[in-house]
Amino acid sequence: MAMDAEHIPVIVGVGQHNDRPENPDDGLDSLGLMEEALRRADADAGGGWLADIDWLGTVDQISWPQLGEITGPLCARIGANPTYRTTTEQASGDSPIFLLNEAANAIGAGRTRIAAIVGGEALRTAAHFARKGAGGFSSVRETSMRRAPGFRKRYGLVGPVDVYPLYENAGRAAYGQTLAEGQEESAAIWSRFAQVAAENEGAWIRRGATPEEIKTPSENNRPISHPYTKLMVANSSVNQGAGYIVTSLAEARRRGVPEANIVYVGLGAAGHEPDEPLGRDRYDRSPSMDVSIRRAMELNRLTVDDLDHVELYSCFPTVPKMARRVLGWPLEKPATVFGGLTFGGGPIGNYMAHAVVSMVEKLRRGGRHGLLFANGGFATHNHTIALSTEPFPHAQFPQDFHFQAEADRARGVVPPVVETYGGPATVETYTVLYERDGSPRFGVIVARTPDGERTLAKVPAEDADGIAFLTSGAAEPVGTEGMIVPGPDGDQIWRRA
């Protein structure tokens, strides 16, 4: 049964802002970015919406912790008094899509008339003031260091930049690619991201980049964690805010929003991996990602051929690589509408708000259907939703977008983790972590014992042959047998058999 217009959720206004003042002291904080984004969204919707917001969702921000609870000050600035206000529990990459799905449900249930979703991160300005000794900012890595359990921390697997390469290398081996072939795919995807960013006024870096530039280490493109270079990883050194206004189709028409500016919200699907990266069943795919994307396509009665535009989350190449294989999205088509987290900008949990803004703008200019796939944590959180220039005839709101039980059923047996081990072991996946000067810090092996347990080991930087084995591409490290032996400082050391 088709829903009546009072309960059909639509996006009517979008706004985003890049803050790059000539004097860094004049930079906005996260609250200022959110305010500016919502004012732009209000203008895009024709004006007069902000005072009538009755549902406000904000993405948690990390760059200005001293701001505290942010919805109250934000409401005061924009003149809103919503009956419902929420901030996501953490700054996770799926947050903007989760909030969009929640707002669509509230409108579909008749609990809400006008909703606003917004986020902002001013890490660039926060870092500037921290260097001057005038702020309490801590970097993304420092935040990760505080949260990482001791075993992972000992072996350098602290932040996303350390963990995602485990998926990259395991996935490449599972796809049957050589290292060179895997890097070619990453560079091809990323160069298309760079081109999209170059054509998008909302993107942070708009100069473009060739595949050769992206995959080749250089003075300006140092290795970060094998096989990723700087131009393959998220760029969080930004001041960016983005937001959007969601309402019912009936309310949009009452307020005179042109039909050509209305974008319909489809059904969503979410699934999550265990929070601890060492508690995953495997690293060559994500069962919850698979469920999230596949279910969203099924719920909205879409095939890949129906999609004119997609945004496949892109903090690191392994994510859109896995996602495009689930979706069947071809390599030669851009997997972003915003520009990706390297070139569009990586404002921690709020990237996908910029993707929503760009998707709405893209659909207004042409095409019918767009798909937004979001990922957060350490390849942990997945949420997919569809947008369209026309109603989704089978969509019913509110919906239960949680497909966790299905994701859990799709997951294989999780191997037990042992923190102390000596003896034969096989490489399950691996990476090499680098210093800022481009020299190897050490290699990290995720290993499986003959009893099926999982453990960690290092390849010391001074083991030049071991580092070369992991990084040269001459042989495939995944599946290679070796020995784990005790090191002089108590670390477990992996040696090739």
Order of alpha helices (4+ residues) and beta strands (2+ residues): beta-alpha-beta-alpha-beta-alpha-beta-alpha-alpha-alpha-alpha-alpha-alpha-beta-beta-beta-alpha-beta-alpha-beta-alpha-alpha-beta-beta-alpha-beta-beta-beta-alpha-beta-beta
